[in-house]
Every structure is written in structure tokens, then in C-alpha cells.
Amino acid sequence: MIKLIGILIIIVGFILKIDTIAVVILAGLITGLVAGIPFNDIITTLGSAFVTNRYMSIFIISLPVIGLLERYGLKERAAYLIGKIKAATVGRITSLYLIIRTLCAMFGLRIGGHVQFIRPLILPMAQGAANNRYGEVDEKDEQTIKGLEGAVENYGNFFGQNVFIAAGGVLLIVGVMQEQGYTVEAIDIAKASIPIALIIMIVGTLQFLYFDKKFDKKYKTVKVQEDINVKE
């Protein structure tokens, strides 16, 4: 029971509002010593955990940067610039991002993310294209556009990443299959994932372009009705 003292240290530390990192490290050290683990092994374990999760700190650092960019008009500027391109539509922008995102995931390149890329850049571009093409869109369609931009990140990342042989998902699949007695290598999973990645680019593009047709039909009808009312 004494080996769980680390949990108590963390609770007390948080209640007293002591430095979080110091509390966690102290809890780890004391727990290790109480458990009879050599001091050098404790330090090695803490160091390994830090190195393994070091990319999390990069994600955290990116949040205030994105906040500053949004505050100084990144979203508005993206919407303004895309609004100048008459050929731009919600479906075309989203489809283009789907292809780019999937290809990058296939090569292990991390360019996206809902917080880092979709919210401050891709979503405003889609909204700008919609406003440029249709004028004001109603609340339901605003939510639809948000849903499409959230979906495109999931499509590209989820279905593209397994083509990269060093992706965590690929290694997990290999491990599970081997535990079940199947002989499989990471390259086999990657090859099998290529058709799926290509299919999602095609299916996703068709879905996004379908919404272009749907929006065109809806707002064209609305504009015709408005013109009739004006003439009357």
C-alpha cells in the first residue's frame, strides 16, 4: 500500500498549488525508492518517459501561437484571400486539402490537425468561398461546412497514415497480428493500406463536391425567389 504514496503526493501537491512538474517528479522518485528500485533506474525511467512524450510539449507550445495568429486576423485574412478566387468552392477547397492531407500522411509528414490547421486556416477558407459564392449562408449550412472541414482532417489522417511503415498504427497492427500467430510485416500493412487511401480520396472528393451541388441548388433557388419577389 505504501507504494501508492506517489498518488497522495500528487493530490497534496495539486491542492497546495505547488509547481506541477516538481510534484510529479518528486512523486515518481519517492514511489520508486519506496518500491525498492535503484535510483539510477528511476532516473532512467523518467528520462525515457520524457523522451517518448516530448512531442506533446510541441503540441502545447503551438496552441498560444495559433491563438495569437487568430487574434491578429489569420482567419479573416484567409477568408478574404479565398474570396478573391471566383472558382473556389467549399467542395473544391475541402477536396484539395483531403488529397494533400492524405498524401502527407502516407509519407509520415504531419501538416494538419483540427486545432493547428483546420480551425485557423481551412475552415475560414471554406467559409470565405461559401460567402463569396452565395452571400450569407444560413446557420444550418454553416454547421454543415464546419462538419465537412472536421471530417476531412479525419479522413486524410486516419486512412493515409497506415501507408507509412513507421506509423504507430501500423506497428500496433503488426504486433497484434503476430501475437495471434500471423506472420506479417509493416511493409505488408502499408501495401494493403494504399488502395484504402486512394479510395478515401475519391469517395471524400465525391462527397465534398456533392455538397457544392447541394448548396448551388439551394441558394440558386433562393436567389430566383428573391428576384421574383422584387419584381412583384
C-alpha positions in Angstrom: 0.0 0.0 0.0 2.9 2.3 0.8 3.9 2.0 -2.9 0.9 4.2 -3.8 2.3 7.1 -1.9 3.0 8.9 -5.1 -0.7 9.3 -5.7 -1.1 11.0 -2.4 1.9 13.3 -3.1 0.4 14.4 -6.4 -3.0 15.1 -4.8 -1.5 17.1 -1.9 0.8 19.0 -4.4 -2.1 20.0 -6.6 -4.2 21.1 -3.6 -1.3 23.3 -2.4 -0.8 24.5 -5.9 2.9 23.6 -5.9 4.8 23.5 -9.2 3.2 20.7 -11.2 6.4 19.3 -12.8 8.2 19.3 -9.5 5.3 17.5 -7.8 5.2 14.8 -10.5 9.0 14.2 -10.5 9.0 14.1 -6.7 6.1 11.6 -6.7 7.9 9.4 -9.2 11.2 9.5 -7.2 9.6 8.6 -3.9 7.4 5.9 -5.4 10.4 4.3 -7.0 12.5 4.4 -3.8 9.7 3.0 -1.7 9.3 0.2 -4.3 13.0 -0.6 -3.9 14.0 0.5 -7.4 17.6 1.7 -7.7 18.0 5.5 -8.0 19.7 5.2 -11.4 16.9 3.1 -12.8 14.3 5.6 -11.6 16.1 8.5 -13.4 16.4 6.3 -16.5 12.7 5.6 -16.4 11.8 9.2 -16.0 14.1 10.3 -18.8 12.8 7.6 -21.2 9.2 8.7 -20.4 10.1 12.3 -21.2 11.8 11.5 -24.5 8.9 9.2 -25.5 6.3 12.0 -24.9 8.4 15.0 -25.9 6.3 15.7 -29.0 3.3 16.5 -26.6 5.2 19.7 -25.5 5.5 20.8 -29.1 1.7 20.5 -29.5 1.1 22.5 -26.3 3.5 25.2 -27.5 1.7 25.5 -30.8 -1.6 26.5 -29.1 -0.7 30.0 -27.9 1.0 30.7 -31.3 -2.3 29.7 -33.1 -4.2 31.9 -30.6 -2.0 34.9 -31.5 -2.4 34.3 -35.2 -6.2 34.2 -34.9 -6.3 37.3 -32.7 -4.4 39.2 -35.3 -6.6 38.2 -38.2 -5.4 35.0 -39.7 -9.0 33.6 -40.1 -10.3 36.8 -41.6 -7.3 37.1 -44.0 -7.7 33.5 -45.1 -11.4 34.1 -45.8 -10.7 37.4 -47.6 -8.0 35.9 -49.9 -10.0 32.8 -50.9 -13.0 35.0 -51.5 -11.0 36.7 -54.3 -10.8 33.4 -56.2 -14.1 33.0 -58.0 -13.5 29.4 -58.9 -13.1 28.5 -55.2 -16.0 26.5 -53.6 -16.4 24.7 -50.3 -16.1 21.3 -52.1 -13.1 22.1 -54.1 -11.1 23.6 -51.2 -12.0 20.6 -49.0 -11.2 18.1 -51.7 -7.9 19.7 -52.4 -7.0 19.6 -48.7 -8.1 15.9 -48.5 -5.7 14.9 -51.2 -2.8 16.9 -49.7 -3.5 15.7 -46.2 -3.7 12.0 -47.2 -0.5 12.2 -49.3 1.3 13.8 -46.4 0.1 11.2 -44.0 1.2 8.5 -46.4 4.7 9.8 -46.2 4.6 10.4 -42.5 4.5 14.2 -42.8 2.5 16.0 -40.1 1.0 19.2 -41.6 -2.5 19.1 -40.2 -4.6 18.9 -37.1 -8.1 20.3 -36.2 -6.6 22.9 -33.9 -3.4 23.8 -35.8 -4.7 23.8 -39.4 -8.5 23.3 -39.8 -9.8 25.9 -37.4 -7.5 28.8 -38.2 -7.0 28.2 -41.9 -9.0 25.6 -43.9 -12.4 26.3 -42.2 -12.2 30.1 -42.8 -11.2 29.5 -46.4 -14.2 27.3 -46.9 -16.5 29.8 -45.2 -15.0 32.6 -47.4 -15.6 30.6 -50.5 -19.2 30.0 -49.5 -19.9 33.7 -48.7 -18.3 34.8 -51.9 -20.4 32.4 -53.9 -23.8 32.5 -52.1 -23.6 35.6 -49.9 -24.8 34.9 -46.4 -25.5 31.2 -45.7 -27.9 30.1 -43.0 -26.9 28.7 -39.7 -27.6 25.1 -40.7 -25.2 25.3 -43.7 -22.6 27.0 -41.5 -22.6 24.0 -39.2 -22.5 21.7 -42.2 -19.4 23.4 -43.5 -17.8 23.1 -40.1 -18.6 19.4 -40.1 -17.1 18.8 -43.5 -13.9 20.5 -42.5 -13.7 18.4 -39.4 -14.3 15.3 -41.4 -11.7 16.0 -44.0 -8.9 16.0 -41.4 -10.1 12.7 -40.0 -10.3 11.2 -43.5 -6.9 12.2 -44.6 -5.1 11.4 -41.3 -6.9 8.1 -40.5 -6.8 6.4 -43.9 -3.4 7.8 -45.0 -1.2 7.2 -42.0 -1.1 3.4 -42.3 0.7 3.6 -45.6 3.7 4.9 -43.7 5.5 1.8 -42.4 6.8 3.5 -39.3 3.4 4.9 -38.2 2.2 3.9 -34.7 -1.0 2.3 -36.1 1.0 0.1 -38.5 3.3 -1.1 -35.7 0.2 -1.8 -33.5 -1.4 -3.9 -36.2 1.8 -5.9 -36.7 2.1 -6.5 -33.0 -1.5 -7.7 -32.6 -1.3 -9.9 -35.7 2.0 -11.5 -34.6 0.5 -12.2 -31.1 -2.3 -14.1 -32.8 0.2 -16.2 -34.7 0.1 -14.5 -38.1 3.4 -13.7 -39.9 3.1 -10.1 -41.1 5.5 -7.2 -41.6 5.0 -3.5 -41.5 5.5 -3.3 -45.3 2.6 -5.7 -45.8 0.2 -3.5 -43.8 1.4 -0.4 -45.7 0.9 -2.0 -49.1 -2.6 -3.2 -48.1 -3.4 0.4 -46.9 -2.6 2.0 -50.3 -5.9 1.1 -52.0 -7.8 2.3 -49.0 -6.0 5.7 -49.0 -6.8 6.1 -52.7 -10.4 5.1 -52.2 -11.0 7.7 -49.4 -9.5 10.4 -51.7 -12.0 9.5 -54.4 -15.0 8.9 -52.1 -14.3 12.0 -50.0 -13.9 14.2 -53.1 -17.3 13.0 -54.4 -18.9 13.7 -51.0 -17.5 17.3 -50.8 -18.4 18.1 -54.4 -21.9 16.7 -53.8 -22.3 19.5 -51.2 -21.3 22.0 -53.8 -24.1 20.9 -56.0 -26.5 20.9 -53.0 -25.5 24.4 -52.0 -25.7 25.7 -55.6 -29.2 24.3 -56.0 -30.4 25.7 -52.7 -29.1 29.2 -53.0 -29.9 29.5 -56.7 -33.5 28.7 -55.8 -33.4 31.3 -53.0 -32.0 33.9 -55.3 -34.6 33.2 -58.0 -37.4 33.5 -55.4 -35.9 36.8 -54.2 -35.8 38.2 -57.7 -39.4 37.2 -58.2 -40.4 39.0 -55.0 -38.5 42.1 -56.1 -40.3 42.2 -59.4 -43.7 41.8 -57.8 
